[in-house]
Amino acid sequence: YFQETRQKIIQWRENLSAELRALGFEVLPSAANFVFVTHPEHEAETLTLALRQRKILVRHFKLGRCTPYLRITIGLEEDCKALVEALKDYLSA
């Protein structure tokens, strides 16, 4: 069970990272169950609030070098898809 779940998380993390890069995000390398991302044209705090309005929670730390980044936990595949769709909608508006 552990190995199967681990492989799914790795695959979803890689897929999500690719989708976020396609939307213009910089995605820091990760070997964890989350990614740190930033967008050159949108502040992390603004993105956090926009996603929260869509009932999608991500972490934003107002701490020094972390301020421009979102911490996105790798959830289920449908969670990752919902996040990407919400970001597409927001970025295209």
C-alpha positions as CSV (number, residue, x, y, z in Angstrom):
1,Y,0.0,0.0,0.0
2,F,2.7,2.4,1.0
3,Q,4.7,1.9,-2.3
4,E,1.6,2.2,-4.4
5,T,0.5,5.4,-2.7
6,R,4.0,6.8,-2.9
7,Q,4.2,6.2,-6.6
8,K,0.8,7.9,-7.1
9,I,2.0,11.0,-5.2
10,I,5.2,11.2,-7.2
11,Q,3.3,10.9,-10.5
12,W,0.7,13.5,-9.5
13,R,3.4,15.8,-8.3
14,E,5.2,15.6,-11.6
15,N,2.0,16.0,-13.6
16,L,1.0,19.0,-11.4
17,S,4.4,20.6,-11.8
18,A,4.2,20.3,-15.6
19,E,0.7,21.8,-15.6
20,L,1.8,24.7,-13.4
21,R,4.9,25.4,-15.6
22,A,2.6,25.5,-18.6
23,L,0.6,28.2,-16.8
24,G,3.8,30.3,-16.3
25,F,4.6,29.2,-12.8
26,E,8.2,28.6,-11.6
27,V,8.1,25.3,-9.7
28,L,11.0,24.6,-7.4
29,P,12.4,21.0,-7.4
30,S,10.6,18.8,-4.9
31,A,11.0,15.3,-3.5
32,A,8.2,15.8,-1.0
33,N,4.4,15.6,-1.1
34,F,4.2,19.3,-1.9
35,V,5.6,21.9,-4.4
36,F,6.7,25.5,-3.9
37,V,5.6,27.7,-6.8
38,T,5.7,31.3,-7.8
39,H,4.2,33.3,-10.7
40,P,6.1,36.2,-12.2
41,E,2.9,38.3,-12.8
42,H,0.8,37.4,-9.8
43,E,1.5,37.8,-6.1
44,A,1.2,34.7,-4.0
45,E,-1.1,36.3,-1.5
46,T,-3.5,37.3,-4.2
47,L,-3.5,33.8,-5.7
48,T,-4.1,32.3,-2.3
49,L,-7.2,34.5,-1.8
50,A,-8.5,33.8,-5.3
51,L,-8.1,30.0,-4.7
52,R,-9.7,30.2,-1.3
53,Q,-12.8,31.8,-2.9
54,R,-13.0,28.7,-5.0
55,K,-12.7,26.5,-1.9
56,I,-9.1,25.4,-2.7
57,L,-6.6,25.9,0.1
58,V,-2.9,26.4,-0.4
59,R,-0.3,27.7,2.0
60,H,1.2,31.2,1.8
61,F,3.9,32.1,4.2
62,K,4.6,35.8,4.8
63,L,8.2,35.0,5.8
64,G,11.2,36.5,4.0
65,R,12.3,34.4,1.0
66,C,9.0,32.4,1.2
67,T,6.8,35.4,0.6
68,P,6.5,35.1,-3.2
69,Y,5.7,31.3,-3.1
70,L,2.7,29.1,-2.6
71,R,3.1,25.7,-0.9
72,I,0.8,23.3,-2.7
73,T,0.2,19.9,-1.1
74,I,-0.2,17.0,-3.5
75,G,-3.7,15.7,-3.0
76,L,-5.7,13.3,-5.0
77,E,-5.6,13.4,-8.8
78,E,-9.0,15.2,-8.9
79,D,-7.8,17.8,-6.3
80,C,-4.8,18.6,-8.6
81,K,-7.1,18.9,-11.6
82,A,-9.4,21.2,-9.7
83,L,-6.5,23.4,-8.7
84,V,-5.2,23.7,-12.2
85,E,-8.7,24.5,-13.6
86,A,-9.1,27.2,-10.9
87,L,-5.8,28.7,-11.8
88,K,-6.5,28.6,-15.5
89,D,-9.8,30.5,-14.9
90,Y,-8.1,33.0,-12.6
91,L,-5.1,33.7,-14.9
92,S,-7.3,34.0,-18.0
93,A,-9.7,36.6,-16.3
